[in-house]
Amino acid sequence: MLELGRGALSKMSVRLESPVQYGFRLGEADIAANPLIGKQLRLEFLGAIHCIHCGRKTKKSFSQGYCYPCFTKLAQCDSCIVSPEKCHYDEGTCREPEWGERFCMTDHVVYLANSSGVKVGITRASQVPTRWIDQGASQALPIMRVATRQQSGFVEDLLRSQVADRTNWRAMLKGEAPPLDLQSIRDELFDHCAEGIRALQDRFGLQAIQPVSDVQPIEISYPVDAYPTKVVSFDLDKTPVVEGTLRGIKGQYLILDTGVINLRKFTAYQLAISAA
């Protein structure tokens, strides 16, 4: 085995090509991952986790890479990040108002994606198409542009009364989801939720919540030679050394002939990656 690098793990870098191009990020290094498909790979957890915000050594990672004190005080770890409709910025209780102004008071996109079936989601406009790739979506379609994260959460909450808002990651890793007509699904959603959409536009203004109907779905392909018939997931806390032949990469998952591993889950873990 030849060691390719070691350092603090970050989620894989992605670049939208056909197929998606991935990179392992260890500290400052970005190591091309696609050329390693078909080769024997070894991941070794070196026993240390350092908070991605303050650098403090921590026994457990919270919210994908933070120590507990940062988890409890940073705005990016607050519950409103997962549930944007619960934003409390206007109440004057945001943990970090300046951070909120930069990341939450900015354009967001409401989208439909097909990874394990249709789902609705939201992301900052600047995170298109990275967000879709990270979820392992084979198709994605922006359907609304919204002025703030909280408002996008209200829209998502409305639309998820009709479609799911979560990905079945096990199904996503078993193969490509059958293609869907996302434009027709969008139009049906807009019809079903027309009254709720108008109510949100009346509340926040027409310019704040704008339907998008003039774009085509994005098709995304992944570098996968073979999908598993049974999904077995590795946990570096329980299995500090993971080895196997790399069969593919999808979302933020490595697909090995011995199992799968979600690298994003282990952000901030000190890791060594080697390949035959």
VENQUI-V912381 format. One line per field, one symbol per residue. ss: DSSP state (H for helix, E for strand, C for the rest). phi: phi as a letter, one per 30 degrees, with the letter a starting at -180 (. if undefined). burial: b if it has 9 or more other C-alpha atoms within 8 Angstrom, else e. Layout:
ss = ???
phi = ???
burial = ???
This chain:
ss = CEEEEEEEEEEEEEECCCCCEEEEEECCEEEECHHHCCCEEEEEEEEEEECCCCCCECCCCECCCECHHHHHHCHHHCHHHHCHHHCCHHHCCCCCHHHHHHHCCCCEEEEEEECCCEEEEEEEHHHCCHHHHHCCCCEEEEEEEECCHHHHHHHHHHHCCCCECCCCHHHHCCCCCCCCCHHHHHHHHHHHCHHHHHHHHHHHCCCCEEECCCCCCEECCCCECCCCCCCCECCCCCCCEEEEEEEEEECCEEEECCEEEEHHHHCCEEEEEEEC
phi = .cdclblddcdddbbdbbdeccbdcbiddbcecedddjcdbbcbddjbbbedcciddbdbcchikcddededcdddcdddddbedcebeddicddbedddddcccbebccbcbbcbkdbcabadedcdceeddedidcbabdbacbdbdedddddddddddcbdbbcddddedclddedbdddddeddddddcedddddddddcjdddbcdcbcbcdccbcbdbdacddbcccdbddcbdbcblddclbaicccccdclbbddddceiddbccbbd
burial = eebbbbbbbbbbbbebeebbbbbbbbbeebbbbbebbebbbbbbbbebbbbeeeeebbeebbebbbbbebbebbbebbebbebbbebbbeeeebeeeebbbeebbbbbbbbbbbbbbbbbbbbbeeebebbbbbbbbbbbbbbbbbbbbbbbbbbbbbbbeebbeebeeeebbbebbeeeebbeebeebbeebeeebeebbeeebeebbbebeeeebeebebbbeebbeebeebebeeebbbbbbbbbbbbbbbbbbebbbbbbebbbbbbbbbbe
